[in-house]
């Protein structure tokens, strides 16, 4: 049972840091949101890869944050190098 608590403790600490990370990604999140909103507005047409550039920028932010939180943790550097952003 104590191993289960340790896992949830790590998960909770990562989730608590998420709002801080999201605030740092405000520009990327807003750009992606504007693209999707414009595409789904009346007269707009949402299609595959229309907002891919904005999505990729936001995905890179998430990958960078995942790399930071996993570095030195239970999974160590092996998984964190696999999540290195490609941007």
C-alpha positions as CSV (number, residue, x, y, z in Angstrom):
1,X,0.0,0.0,0.0
2,X,2.9,2.4,0.7
3,X,4.2,2.0,-2.9
4,X,0.8,3.1,-4.2
5,X,0.9,6.2,-2.0
6,X,4.4,7.0,-3.3
7,X,3.2,6.8,-6.9
8,X,0.2,9.1,-6.2
9,X,2.4,11.5,-4.3
10,X,4.6,11.9,-7.5
11,X,1.5,12.3,-9.7
12,X,0.0,14.9,-7.4
13,X,3.2,16.9,-7.4
14,X,3.2,17.0,-11.2
15,X,-0.4,18.0,-11.4
16,X,0.1,20.8,-8.9
17,X,2.8,22.2,-11.1
18,X,0.6,22.1,-14.2
19,X,-1.0,25.6,-13.7
20,X,2.4,27.2,-13.5
21,X,3.5,25.5,-16.7
22,X,0.2,26.4,-18.4
23,X,0.7,30.1,-17.5
24,X,4.1,29.9,-19.1
25,X,2.6,28.5,-22.3
26,X,-0.1,31.2,-22.6
27,X,1.0,32.4,-26.0
28,X,1.1,29.0,-27.5
29,X,-2.2,27.9,-26.0
30,X,-3.9,31.2,-27.1
31,X,-2.6,30.9,-30.7
32,X,-3.8,27.3,-31.0
33,X,-7.2,28.2,-29.4
34,X,-7.6,31.2,-31.8
35,X,-7.0,28.9,-34.8
36,X,-9.5,26.3,-33.7
37,X,-12.0,29.0,-32.8
38,X,-11.7,30.7,-36.1
39,X,-12.0,27.4,-37.9
40,X,-15.2,26.4,-36.0
41,X,-16.9,29.8,-36.2
42,X,-19.9,30.2,-38.5
43,X,-18.5,30.1,-42.1
44,X,-15.2,28.4,-40.9
45,X,-14.2,24.9,-41.9
46,X,-12.2,22.8,-39.5
47,X,-10.1,20.4,-41.4
48,X,-7.2,18.1,-40.6
49,X,-3.9,19.8,-40.0
50,X,-5.4,23.3,-40.3
51,X,-4.0,24.2,-36.9
52,X,-1.1,21.8,-36.9
53,X,1.5,24.5,-36.4
54,X,-0.1,25.8,-33.3
55,X,-0.8,22.3,-32.0
56,X,2.9,21.4,-32.5
57,X,4.1,24.5,-30.6
58,X,1.8,23.6,-27.7
59,X,2.8,19.9,-27.8
60,X,6.5,20.9,-27.6
61,X,5.7,22.9,-24.4
62,X,4.0,19.8,-22.9
63,X,6.9,17.6,-23.9
64,X,9.5,20.0,-22.4
65,X,7.5,20.1,-19.1
66,X,7.2,16.3,-19.0
67,X,11.0,16.1,-19.5
68,X,11.6,18.5,-16.6
69,X,9.3,16.6,-14.2
70,X,10.6,13.1,-15.2
71,X,14.3,14.0,-15.0
72,X,15.7,12.6,-11.8
73,X,12.5,10.9,-10.9
74,X,11.7,7.2,-10.7
75,X,12.0,6.9,-14.5
76,X,15.2,8.9,-14.6
77,X,16.8,10.1,-17.8
78,X,15.8,7.2,-20.1
79,X,12.2,8.2,-20.6
80,X,12.9,11.9,-20.4
81,X,15.3,11.8,-23.4
82,X,12.5,10.0,-25.3
83,X,10.3,13.0,-24.7
84,X,12.7,15.6,-25.9
85,X,10.8,18.1,-28.0
86,X,11.6,18.2,-31.7
87,X,11.1,21.9,-32.1
